[in-house]
Amino acid sequence: MSEESRETEKKHVTDLVVVGSSAGGVGALSILVSTLRTDFPAPIVIAQHLDPQRPSSLASILERRSTLPIICVGDGPPTHLEVGRIYVVPANRHVQIMDSSVQLQGDMEGRPRPSVDHLLTTAAESFGEHLVAVILTGSGSDGAAGAVEVKSAGGVVIIQNPRTAQYPSMPMSLPPTAVDHVAELEQMGQLLYDIVQDVKLPPPEKVEDPLRDLLAFVTRHTNIDFQTYKSTTILRRITRRMAVTHNQTLNDYAQYVETNPEEIAELVKAFLIKVTGFFRDAEAFEYLKSAILPLLLEQGREQGRVLRLWSAGCATGEEAYSLAILLADLLGPELPEWSIKIFATDLDEGAINFARRGFYPPNVLNDLPDDYRARFFEHADQGLRISKALRQIVIFGQQDLSRGVPFPRIDLVLCRNLLIYLKPEMQQSVLDLFAYSLYQSSGYLFLGKAETARPSKATFELVNKKWKIYHCTSGPLTLLPGQSASPAYMGIGMPYSERRARAQRQANSTINTPVPQEPGIAEGEIAQLRRFNEVMLRYLPAGVIIIDRAYRIMTINGAARRLLGIREIANDQDFLHTVRGLPYAQVRNAIDTAFRERSTVTLSELELDTSAGGSSRYVNLAVMIMQAEAGAPDLAIISVTDATEQVQTRRRLEAIQAEQTQLVNELSVTNKRLGDMNKELQDANEELQATNEELMLTQEELQATNEEFEATNEELQATNEELETNNEEVQATNEELQTTNDELTARTHELQEKSKEITSERIRLSEIISMAPPYIMLLKGPQLLVENFNPRYGELLGERDIIGHPFDNVFGGAEMVEFVEMVHNAYKTNQPLTTRQMLTHVPDGRGEPTESHFIHHIAPLHDAEGKVDGVVIYTENFSERGEVEAAEPDGDQSGK
């Protein structure tokens, strides 16, 4: 490339990729650079934490894997960034991006070197929405604060999949609201190319119609109005999604969105920038602390020290925890005496899960006063966690404000910079939602300073214009005089226009003025449904509920109320929030699927949340669409059947089968396992410890789930009692396991003692037999195999090896035939026999024959069942004692 062309290219660097990693990141970086294309359309800056005392060989390692040139950033003038080049930062220096150049800096106290946060922050200032930040494997939390700055500037944040990262702490420390893509290393190179490459769009005046149609389509499906955004900003973010989805024109992408509903969520995520932080707009929170919260606390003292607050659109929880910190600071040691609930809701489930942990990297809390960090945070896992006392008063839950049910008797609602994304009708609907929550307690509404929505003067009174703080003075606009403020009347989940029309129709009916019918379910039809329920459905053993598209209960029979634990009539209430214990997301998805696909959706064996001290209950749900007339509103029938006995029976059978398998395995254990029992017991103890840890993790998950239910049904006390019951059950299970372990240990000791006794008895018996004067031989089995004999018999037999040989082979001479036969008779008849025998033999070295007189006592041996198992022979040589005649047995059974 010539110098002239290179200078021309320098002037056109518009996009930048910054990669940050930490410990163990060399392998990840090597894989990443190997997947980059040779025509990569942007420069790449790499910063990795290494030991500053050792020379870094990262550049040489990457050169062997990269197809792009590697440039080491050094001291001197700033290095201008060029397209298609990789810039490696030294391990012992900080670096910043300024005006399309990279430059080294001096040391920065309190930061790892190089600081990924500082690098990303300076890059975001220079490149804004043209910056792509990549966070790879690493320990610690460096990069979290910088990623938030990148997201705030409109850039793109990509992290390595924590499940496959060698060190997942660094990518996991980023708030989910700041992350655009989670990718595997092998696919990251292509993803970066797709995001950075420019999709050529026609001039703005030629994309106006397709863009307007696309935004209108997205608005209809999300109730969020993006048409007020600047066209250049919207187009930039749409082109990123076009690149990722491989669409070349705006019309192609619009068709892709229509045929792929999941892309709507990704596009909305690209449009919305969820930026939050502790005490964001510090002056606003200072005003709350000095002017609003003291009034609420004074009011709360008069009502039994009860305070209820709601953070709507809480993102990753910093706003809700900021409220908790302010209250804890104001109340001081008086805090435990108060019943404070801060409901924190958001549509993003990932953000709610992150917020519930209450864990934040230290650099995200840099703007927090040192006093607050010391008093209200705990150090854990290279980060800081909100203290347990504050975590317990914040209740997180997933909620869609467009369909949500309001929390009653709220003293303060925070909804900052959320309404700006909604259409005017939806804005008013949400404000009515807040008015219902605040009306009974005359509470306050705190909106963001960027909000353009203006609450009605009939409902709210402006308190502070700069920070958009209002005082609720009356109920919601749809509430007419003489009518109670209930969610059933408000029609929560209906469009705002429909709720307005409904209120107007009711107002007109009070003066007998006819009202034009609008599409909907007539009151007469609802009454007819309920009469049908009373006449036909009330005696069905199965539960039946009929709901509309807004999940509103049209009618419900007694069996359904009994199976689902509903103690009231429940007509006109939200089904998903009325039924306690159902898995909210799963049931809602099933209902939405049934309406969308007009098919029957079945949910089998759903576990219901149990009351304190109760046992688990299970139900089967079937959602089906009513076959109504054309043009009639859609209704769904939900049938409920009890599956508790079926589940319990199956689990009992599984437990019995498991016990039988365990017993069979235990019976097949040999004596060798007795020697290894101690090691097995140690392994069992380790498994029990692991099980205990799993139970503790399960308990934490149950705590999170119970907080979800409490945010919806406001029954924190009942849920806490259930958790305490579960903890007691887990503790009882652990005690039972410990008792079983102790019993197994005692049984092992007993078996060892018995084994020692048996061994001692065998040794003692062997010694007795070996010292006995007679000749003794043991024969075993029908074949009369020689099992053992004492030393005296050994002297008689010489050095012959006869163990295991048949008795007939050992004594096979002619003079032994009768003796052998007598032994067989004793075995067959199970009778002891005695025989006398004279043997003549010529000893070595003597010329005269010698006679020996033997008397054999033959007795059968028996096994544990009393069957003949062998024979014992006691032989005495009376020739040696000169007692041949005296030893002549009476009644010789051998005839000799």
Steps between C-alpha positions, in 0.01 A plus 500: 500500500638841405545780753234706320239223519592434863452865592164496323398191699606663828255780444207259462526299824144523633462178700713348777510166682647488854572160657561455873603183684684393813653185649520209257395716207789417266325190368172684453671788320682254274173339397334838447769643270510175302131544410539859368477551126787654307269779382381591850362856464618655829806522729515281814659600833583218746564554872581206726602490867843339527777505758666841448831363633534247219552580133184435300515270199132548415576673168726220378244238604218676315714548187515121459117477493390827344452578133503874581813706580588528871627837628643550850405837649803673654611831646522806285241686296147354476465206262239568233248218462475333160240266359590130499770519772521361853657723769641327811541706817797427732424335833647771724329812356156651475363604164240741368333566165507862382394625156545169315837444669622274778741639760672363810457671839670493836391292798148531638471417868242244605449354153634183339743560218394566235152610614235370260252740660716804420570375148130444424397833654741703288412299189128561559563874517680494163300243301157496667261268319778390263679314784481123558623378841595135551555348847668158506599258776652649811484526877376808680251757377706745291300602193155513663495877550657560158240281331223710655665812351520331159132407518409852613684644199304272264775246437481120491617271785585135438613250764639150479253234613575468876411129488795426273740768627796374701454784748136623480522771769585782260221445241248415774571826686333704223136591563277315250346831392841607367557182294382478139638159402628189680715301256735205486861575411482307174208712368620836635719594203213471251264679741741793530532520121121499457454777758782726380445469128295775342164405354443741212164672544338747262491868601269579795230644277477164312473284813234714668202284398657155572640632829165646604323172418758296694477725807122492487509118490734488801287755688184293447665195651678667793294809593827695483514804274833525315381744235625799703861375484744669266506321164880482490514330842223256415656415161840439657357247743283339235804453273671304778209261520490483119866399497451234768193356325661525153240732341624746238201735468258656743204335326666158535558563869140615552378170350747312718360668813143414399586131448727469806320640809804440721688766300261765634641450850858525370419819308334660802800404709724677246278813512473529876800608706445396860747712690473502877719542804496560872355844581480595135428875498639544851321833550165335436565232761620767741166677453320171570705452816444850633147582388294193404619203706471681838133571420441136409675379817290732715188369330625142541545539875132585529411181310696247704843570349406359159650638177448371144694623196508394135791531256348439155752420227773431757743344243785345700378625837724797579205739533309271739807441715568876503155549656575229756831670590331837548236350728761308700703818537197700617368238741833379636454247786123543468496312165426148641187638669347599163314290243649637177436350158661631184345333194747507210365386162630485145409326176851355454526171688880494469526844659272394787711189567816714503340753735376234740860389563584849625862454386685781322864551397689757710562738211125536439474645852772762462251787522347360819607671826758303696271502801222326305742240359627417849158483667276342241727271293690178567816387321447174307656336191714798393198726519248655736160362601213695651459408866248231579280736703447723195460210257214369710292817469533519118266260317583445133252377241457486124213720382368650177351839588272480197328199657608524861287504811570797729633463852247656741573755772836612359662805662756581227532391134826548308466470122788691349553539126273209412185673376692674222508167312120448517222626280284780647209263562725253679661782697160603634415136576816462706436830679151374590667185631722713723204714607317191621807391698556844658145625552421315823819621670522843331848403386756659269604429140864558397556515121828555317603846394497390134134391515260689276181344642297734716270342760150644510450788740178329608706210634846634584633823644846618391743522794838551329513601135874437451493140618140427390369407846119491543259451789199274435179683592228272361435164341561407135319679222284199419360500854157663516341647812343238722701212347763304687860502379550133424709333232186326378334835426813657358530218249873460553649350185249674268610774262456844648242601239287195580513571873398864431213383284393248761493764773304734276244230419449435871462872563244530222307201629447674833286763328325249272667635188554236230864442414623374161632145533873456443681173431531306822311262723160630591398496863202283404729240345718496811193457720382216276840331531486526875145364514614207287784452745263491797259258330733260314864540599470527877452123540781393270789327682743679268571874531390730215606864454407725209731798435542765234817616322589727794497192732186638668283231659154495342376212716648225716334198659538375857731212409749740341493727804559200727784353291673838451451623857280798409290603800290762325268516200786649290281626215668780298836437668827431320532120484883496506520713815195357677621140504772462756789271430470440125822547297412842358716504186413143396123542540499841332698363204254210468200737494668731249589199280141373509365842393771549238491154340135428584594158626471310824802529730544253787717548807545178697576461868555865588613536859304752703661707771396353837393681811708483819515143628314354202607242247558552128201503265500442126244581230459443127394803293353495149447831317268499199327770295120521508341448161312830497320669212691702242587845626444408865786566744737214570451305822696208637385209715748374756425157645664402827536147634672380815820303431634493857420134566639395161830683562528376858430139392762519227753646739424235760550228238827662393612513863405133553684394184802697609487335843468153343795566274702620794410189704600268214831680468560479874425124505751440221782665691785255582738476795747715309262794519504470878869588489424803280200615700681780679601664171149464361359664810741791455386535138140488620573783743642710215192425289276599788693826532457564128129420531476742787662773288259422218212527743633838609515613136149366449393696805642818346310429177183444701563832672522671160180328380313587817603863457345490151172373643508758776553783251182386324277394791646711785533208740856530618419378851338177381789434262757555775318248719507249216871551457553449874299177479710384205817583693378293796418211266845520343657507848290199604610317185863576581450368854341182364792454260744554789311243711514249212872566464551437875302175478711381205817581693378307805402206279847500345663490844275208600590305185869561562468374861313188382768437238770524766311258728457247216869527412598450864272195530651351186853552628411352840329198338799448271737506796283250691489262204874534432583408862246217531660150539275321244553510127231736364391547139213707355323392179255725312214444258357188337838427335664506844776736400778544755444844653755492785689275747708551810881464519482144641307385196763672294770290659299188414456607135853621448557803281221430257288797390144368535301821568211513253543134387219243534528277804480190276822603321687571821424159653490284194672178608325163519520495877320837510190404299285422803621812681412716202161335468434554871570874455254519211236317706538746784439789253199332337330367815574807710611264782832499689702179447805344662733245338821325589777445251837329505768601255820307431795683359880461485674814615804623314826355633332207673450154383208405720141603426319713751132494585306815592152494656271794430152584622309744275206704637301631204241773556290696245518882491199726436443843349285782642181333368580162664595321177807274483782709362806286573673251726757522783729205576665455840769230485691353796811277473489266795803305382722779620355472849483125520125508543389295208285264697364768726401707204293221348163670454186331613277397220751574222290626213761407242498130580868494579 
